[in-house]
Amino acid sequence: MLEWKSSKRRKPLLIRGARQVGKTYILSLLGNEEYENTAYFNFEENPALDDFFQQKLDPKTIIDNLSLYLGREIKPGNDLVIFDEIQASSNALNALKYFSEKAGEYHIAAAGSLIGIMLSRSRSFPVGKVNVLDMYPMTFLEYLEAVGKPQLRQLIETKERFTPFPQPFHNELVEWLGKYFVVGGMPEAVKLFVETGNLTEIRKNQREIIDSYLLDFAKHAITSDIPKLGIIWDSIPAHLARENKKFIFSAIRKSARAREYESALQWLENAGLIYKSYQVTKAKHPLKAYMNRSIFKVFVLDIGILGAMANLFPKAFTGDNSLFMEYRGAFVENYVAQQLRSEKQIDLNYWTSGGKKAELDFLCEYHSQVLPLEAKAGINPKSKSFTSFNNQYNPTVLSRTTLLNLRRDGKICNYPLYAITLFPELSRDISMV
């Protein structure tokens, strides 16, 4: 965001992300710390603001009207103008185009929890006229910072060689990871954990967030999709509990067909509430050429939200690692998917052999390389699928993530789950290990 502020090619900034990931907070922080004043407008709280964008979308007229509304002048460069929940006004969203073309001196930043939905309706979206940033729930490393363990975050981020972490740090990081599996990365839940440690209040907060998502279904989706959205959303924990975790429409309802539910599933993805991981049967670049878009897994945006959806409520953090084994390791796969998307913006894919007897959890593209990644819930990393993939493709590096410490066995590189952010850079060149 600071780079955006000082960029010579600055356009209106658009921050998109699911509800309650902290978009409003971060924009307000930017305004308070980097600008003389902040001009804040929320289109969901005050729908009447849309009237300022009903006529000709002239930036000067709009700024004059908004200044009059605020009771003070909005100064270019000195003020940060925030359009919050901008998805509630398609006219305001479209006006960003004209600010980009005719009024670049104004610093405009917009945010919306359903911007992905608007993106799918290109007529109302100013394509090529905005700078876009995606915001996600807090990653494990950000969570470490929030809970007062910045030194552990630094320990991971500054790692340069494939050597084990000191055992006391490893044990502590596994313990904090177990807590992250319950708390997740939604900022308010993390704040509650830091301030109270009360799991009951944390779960209550997570369910309130889920309720807000359900309200969005009813408020913003097309009428025919509303019941389907609820059915799909509620079914995700059950799908992840399956042996292969594949999303099956008939598991939602016996008579359900893909074409009847596809638009509802796409709505959830566009809203940033789920991530899809597509099946790939050939581990070759580019993966999109071998992707089967009709076969996929569905993960939830946040591991803590998934726990609330599944009604998982551990009474205490026992330290026996049983939490990682819940739902056939579903929480581990969801955690890895969440970190790969938010930390690396990696497209999610998984590999199955031709006979579908072997399955590898993640297949990632990095600098035109296809990299396999197996995710295991415990400390027994043996995997027939791993061996099958190796026999078929013989990659330079095989990566897995488990509760084991950072270690290398031949060309197999094990990343501890808490340090998955080091994948794949730390092993990109086996000769450097």
C-alpha positions in Angstrom: 0.0 0.0 0.0 2.9 2.3 0.7 4.3 1.4 -2.7 0.9 2.3 -4.2 0.9 5.7 -2.5 4.3 6.7 -3.9 4.0 5.1 -7.3 4.1 7.3 -10.4 1.7 4.9 -12.1 -0.8 5.0 -9.2 -4.4 4.4 -10.1 -7.4 4.1 -7.7 -6.6 1.2 -5.3 -9.1 -1.6 -4.9 -8.7 -4.0 -2.0 -10.8 -7.1 -2.3 -11.3 -9.9 0.2 -13.9 -11.7 2.2 -15.9 -10.0 4.9 -14.0 -9.3 8.2 -10.5 -10.0 7.0 -9.4 -6.4 7.9 -9.9 -4.3 4.8 -11.4 -1.3 6.5 -8.9 -1.4 9.3 -5.9 -1.4 7.1 -7.2 1.4 4.9 -8.0 3.5 8.0 -4.5 2.8 9.3 -3.0 4.0 6.0 -5.1 7.2 6.1 -4.2 7.9 9.8 -0.5 7.3 9.4 0.3 8.5 5.9 -2.1 11.3 5.1 -3.2 14.6 6.7 -6.9 13.6 6.6 -9.1 10.6 5.7 -12.4 11.1 3.9 -14.3 7.9 4.6 -17.5 6.8 2.8 -19.3 3.5 3.5 -21.9 2.6 0.8 -23.4 -0.2 2.7 -24.0 1.8 5.9 -25.2 4.8 3.9 -26.8 3.7 0.6 -27.8 7.4 -0.2 -24.2 8.1 -1.1 -24.9 6.3 -4.4 -26.9 9.4 -5.4 -23.6 11.3 -5.9 -22.7 8.9 -8.6 -26.0 8.7 -10.5 -25.4 11.6 -12.9 -22.4 12.2 -15.1 -19.4 10.6 -13.5 -17.2 13.7 -13.4 -14.5 13.4 -10.8 -14.5 17.1 -9.9 -18.2 17.2 -9.4 -18.1 14.1 -7.3 -15.3 15.4 -5.1 -17.1 18.8 -4.7 -20.3 17.0 -3.6 -18.4 14.7 -1.2 -16.5 17.7 0.2 -19.8 19.5 0.8 -21.2 16.3 2.4 -18.2 16.1 4.7 -18.2 19.8 5.5 -14.6 20.3 4.5 -12.5 20.3 1.4 -11.0 17.1 0.1 -7.4 18.0 -0.9 -5.6 16.0 -3.6 -2.5 14.2 -2.3 -3.1 15.3 1.3 -6.3 13.3 1.9 -7.0 9.6 1.4 -10.5 9.1 0.0 -11.9 5.7 1.1 -14.9 4.1 -0.6 -15.8 1.2 1.7 -18.2 -1.6 0.7 -18.1 -0.2 -2.8 -19.8 -3.3 -4.1 -23.0 -1.7 -2.9 -22.7 1.0 -5.6 -21.9 -0.2 -9.1 -21.9 3.5 -10.2 -19.2 4.4 -7.6 -17.2 1.3 -8.7 -17.4 2.4 -12.4 -16.5 6.0 -11.4 -13.0 4.7 -10.4 -12.3 4.6 -14.2 -12.8 8.3 -14.5 -10.7 9.1 -11.5 -7.9 7.1 -13.1 -8.2 8.9 -16.4 -9.0 12.5 -15.3 -8.2 13.0 -11.6 -5.0 11.0 -10.9 -4.0 13.6 -8.3 -6.6 12.3 -5.9 -5.7 9.3 -3.8 -8.7 7.0 -4.0 -8.8 3.6 -2.2 -11.8 1.3 -2.3 -12.6 -1.9 -0.5 -15.4 -4.5 -0.8 -16.3 -7.9 0.6 -18.0 -9.0 -2.6 -15.8 -7.3 -5.2 -15.2 -10.7 -6.8 -18.9 -10.8 -7.5 -18.7 -7.5 -9.3 -15.6 -8.6 -11.2 -17.7 -11.3 -12.7 -20.1 -8.6 -14.1 -17.5 -6.8 -16.2 -19.9 -4.1 -17.4 -19.7 -2.4 -14.0 -16.0 -2.9 -13.4 -13.3 -0.5 -14.5 -11.0 -3.0 -16.2 -7.4 -1.8 -16.3 -8.1 1.4 -14.5 -7.4 0.3 -10.9 -4.6 -1.2 -8.9 -5.9 -4.4 -7.2 -4.7 -5.9 -3.9 -6.1 -9.1 -2.5 -6.5 -9.4 1.3 -6.7 -12.7 3.1 -7.1 -13.9 6.7 -3.9 -13.6 8.7 -1.3 -16.2 7.7 0.4 -18.3 10.4 3.4 -15.9 10.3 1.2 -12.9 10.7 -0.5 -14.7 13.6 2.8 -15.3 15.3 3.5 -11.5 15.1 0.0 -10.8 16.6 0.4 -13.2 19.5 3.7 -11.6 20.5 6.1 -14.0 18.9 7.8 -11.9 16.3 11.1 -13.7 17.0 9.6 -17.0 15.8 8.3 -15.4 12.7 11.8 -13.9 12.0 13.4 -17.3 12.7 11.3 -18.8 9.9 11.5 -15.9 7.4 15.3 -15.6 7.7 16.0 -19.4 7.1 18.4 -19.8 4.2 19.5 -23.4 4.4 17.7 -26.8 4.7 18.9 -27.5 8.2 16.6 -28.3 11.2 15.3 -25.7 13.5 16.6 -26.0 17.1 14.4 -28.5 18.8 13.0 -26.1 21.5 11.9 -23.7 18.8 10.4 -26.6 16.7 8.4 -27.8 19.7 7.2 -24.2 20.5 6.2 -23.6 16.8 4.2 -26.9 16.7 2.4 -25.8 19.8 1.5 -22.4 18.4 0.4 -24.0 15.1 -2.0 -26.2 17.1 -3.6 -23.1 18.5 -3.7 -21.4 15.1 -5.7 -24.5 13.9 -8.4 -23.5 16.4 -8.1 -19.7 16.3 -7.5 -19.2 12.6 -6.5 -16.0 11.0 -9.6 -13.8 11.2 -8.3 -10.6 12.9 -11.1 -10.3 15.5 -10.7 -14.0 16.5 -7.0 -13.5 16.8 -7.5 -10.3 18.9 -9.9 -12.2 21.2 -7.3 -14.9 21.6 -4.6 -12.5 22.5 -6.8 -10.6 25.0 -8.7 -13.4 26.6 -7.6 -16.8 25.4 -11.3 -17.8 25.8 -12.1 -20.5 23.2 -15.8 -20.1 23.8 -15.7 -16.4 22.8 -13.5 -17.2 19.8 -15.9 -19.8 18.5 -18.8 -17.4 19.1 -17.0 -14.8 17.1 -16.3 -17.2 14.3 -19.9 -18.3 14.1 -20.9 -14.6 14.0 -18.7 -14.2 11.0 -20.3 -17.3 9.4 -23.7 -15.8 10.0 -22.6 -12.6 8.2 -21.7 -14.7 5.2 -25.1 -16.4 5.3 -26.7 -12.9 5.3 -24.6 -12.0 2.3 -26.1 -15.1 0.5 -29.6 -13.8 1.1 -28.8 -10.2 0.4 -26.6 -10.3 -2.7 -27.0 -13.6 -4.5 -29.7 -14.2 -7.1 -32.8 -15.7 -5.6 -32.5 -19.1 -7.3 -29.0 -19.5 -5.9 -29.7 -18.6 -2.2 -30.8 -22.1 -1.0 -28.0 -23.7 -3.0 -25.3 -21.5 -1.5 -26.4 -22.6 2.0 -26.4 -26.3 1.0 -23.0 -26.1 -0.6 -21.5 -24.1 2.3 -22.8 -26.5 5.0 -21.5 -29.5 3.0 -17.9 -28.5 2.9 -16.7 -30.1 6.2 -18.3 -33.4 5.1 -16.6 -33.3 1.7 -13.2 -32.7 3.4 -13.9 -35.6 5.7 -14.0 -38.0 2.7 -11.0 -40.2 1.9 -10.2 -38.3 -1.3 -11.8 -35.0 -0.2 -13.2 -34.5 -3.8 -16.3 -32.3 -4.1 -19.2 -34.4 -5.3 -22.5 -32.6 -6.2 -24.5 -35.8 -5.6 -23.2 -35.8 -2.0 -25.1 -32.6 -1.5 -28.3 -34.0 -2.6 -29.0 -37.3 -4.4 -30.6 -35.6 -7.4 -28.1 -32.7 -7.5 -26.4 -32.1 -10.9 -23.3 -30.0 -11.5 -25.0 -27.6 -13.9 -27.7 -26.8 -11.3 -25.1 -25.8 -8.6 -22.2 -24.5 -10.6 -23.3 -20.8 -10.4 -23.7 -21.0 -6.7 -20.3 -22.6 -6.2 -18.8 -19.9 -8.4 -20.5 -17.2 -6.3 -18.7 -18.6 -3.2 -15.4 -18.6 -5.0 -15.8 -15.0 -6.3 -16.8 -13.9 -2.8 -13.4 -15.2 -1.5 -15.0 -17.7 0.8 -13.7 -20.8 -0.8 -10.7 -22.0 -2.8 -10.9 -24.7 -5.5 -8.1 -27.2 -6.1 -8.4 -28.8 -9.5 -7.4 -32.3 -10.5 -4.5 -32.7 -12.8 -3.6 -36.1 -14.4 -0.3 -35.0 -16.0 2.4 -33.1 -14.1 3.6 -31.0 -17.0 3.9 -27.3 -17.6 1.5 -25.6 -18.1 -0.8 -27.3 -15.6 -3.8 -25.5 -17.0 -3.5 -27.6 -20.2 -4.0 -30.8 -18.1 -6.5 -29.5 -15.6 -9.9 -31.2 -15.2 -12.2 -28.4 -14.3 -15.1 -30.8 -13.5 -13.2 -32.6 -10.7 -11.9 -30.5 -7.8 -11.7 -30.1 -4.0 -13.1 -27.2 -2.1 -11.3 -25.5 0.8 -12.6 -22.8 3.2 -10.8 -19.4 3.4 -9.8 -19.9 7.0 -8.9 -22.8 9.2 -10.6 -21.3 12.2 -13.8 -20.8 10.2 -13.6 -24.4 9.1 -13.4 -25.6 12.7 -16.4 -23.6 13.6 -18.3 -25.0 10.6 -17.4 -28.5 11.7 -18.3 -27.8 15.3 -14.8 -28.7 16.5 -14.3 -27.5 20.0 -11.2 -28.8 21.8 -11.5 -28.1 25.5 -7.8 -27.4 25.8 -4.6 -27.6 23.8 -3.4 -30.9 25.0 -0.2 -30.9 23.1 -0.7 -34.5 21.8 -1.1 -33.3 18.2 -4.5 -35.1 17.9 -6.0 -31.8 16.5 -3.9 -32.3 13.3 -5.5 -35.7 12.7 -9.1 -34.5 12.8 -11.2 -35.3 9.7 -8.5 -37.5 8.1 -6.1 -34.6 8.0 -8.7 -32.3 6.4 -7.5 -29.4 8.6 -4.0 -29.9 7.5 -4.8 -29.8 3.8 -7.1 -26.8 4.3 -4.3 -25.0 6.2 -1.7 -25.7 3.5 -4.2 -24.5 0.8 -4.9 -21.3 2.8 -1.2 -20.5 3.3 -0.3 -21.2 -0.4 -3.0 -18.9 -1.6 -2.4 -16.1 0.8 1.4 -16.2 1.0 2.2 -17.1 -2.5 -0.9 -16.6 -4.6 -0.3 -20.1 -5.9 -3.1 -21.7 -8.0 -4.2 -24.9 -6.3 -4.1 -28.2 -8.1 -3.7 -31.9 -7.0 -2.4 -34.9 -9.0 -4.0 -38.3 -9.5 -2.4 -41.1 -11.5 -4.1 -42.4 -14.6 -5.7 -45.3 -12.7 -6.6 -42.9 -9.9 -4.9 -45.3 -7.4 -2.4 -42.6 -6.4 -3.1 -39.0 -5.4 -0.8 -36.2 -4.4 -2.2 -33.4 -2.4 -0.8 -30.4 -4.2 0.9 -29.7 -7.5 2.3 -26.2 -7.9 3.8 -24.2 -10.7 6.8 -22.0 -9.9 8.9 -20.3 -12.5 7.7 -22.8 -15.2 8.5 -25.7 -12.9 5.9 -28.2 -11.7 6.5 -29.0 -8.1 4.8 -31.8 -6.1 3.9 -31.2 -2.4 2.5 -33.9 -0.1 0.7 -32.7 3.1 0.6 -35.1 6.0 -1.1 -34.7 9.4 1.4 -36.5 11.6 5.0 -37.5 11.8 4.8 -40.7 9.7 5.5 -39.3 6.3 5.4 -42.6 4.3 3.2 -42.3 1.2 2.5 -44.7 -1.7 1.3 -41.7 -3.8 4.6 -39.9 -3.2 6.5 -43.0 -4.5 4.2 -43.4 -7.4 4.7 -39.8 -8.5 8.4 -40.1 -8.2 8.5 -43.3 -10.2 6.5 -41.7 -13.0 8.1 -38.3 -13.2 11.4 -38.5 -11.3 11.4 -34.8 -10.3 14.6 -33.1 -9.1 13.0 -32.4 -5.7 10.1 -34.0 -3.9 8.6 -31.8 -1.2 6.3 -32.8 1.7 5.0 -30.9 4.7 4.5 -32.6 8.1 4.9 -32.1 11.8 8.5 -33.2 11.4 11.4 -30.7 11.6 13.0 -29.2 8.5 15.0 -32.0 7.0 16.3 -33.4 3.8 16.5 -37.2 2.8 18.1 -37.4 -0.6 15.9 -35.4 -2.9 13.0 -35.5 -0.4 12.6 -32.1 1.4 10.4 -32.0 4.4 8.9 -28.6 5.4 7.4 -28.4 8.9 3.8 -27.3 8.6 4.6 -24.1 10.5 7.2 -23.2 7.9 5.3 -24.0 4.7 6.0 -20.4 3.6 9.5 -21.5 2.8 8.2 -23.8 0.0 9.3 -23.8 -2.7 12.1 -21.3 -2.6 14.2 -23.1 -0.1 14.5 -26.2 -2.2 14.3 -24.5 -5.7 17.9 -25.6 -6.4 18.9 -28.9 -4.8 22.5 -28.0 -5.2 22.1 -25.1 -2.8 20.7 -27.3 0.0 
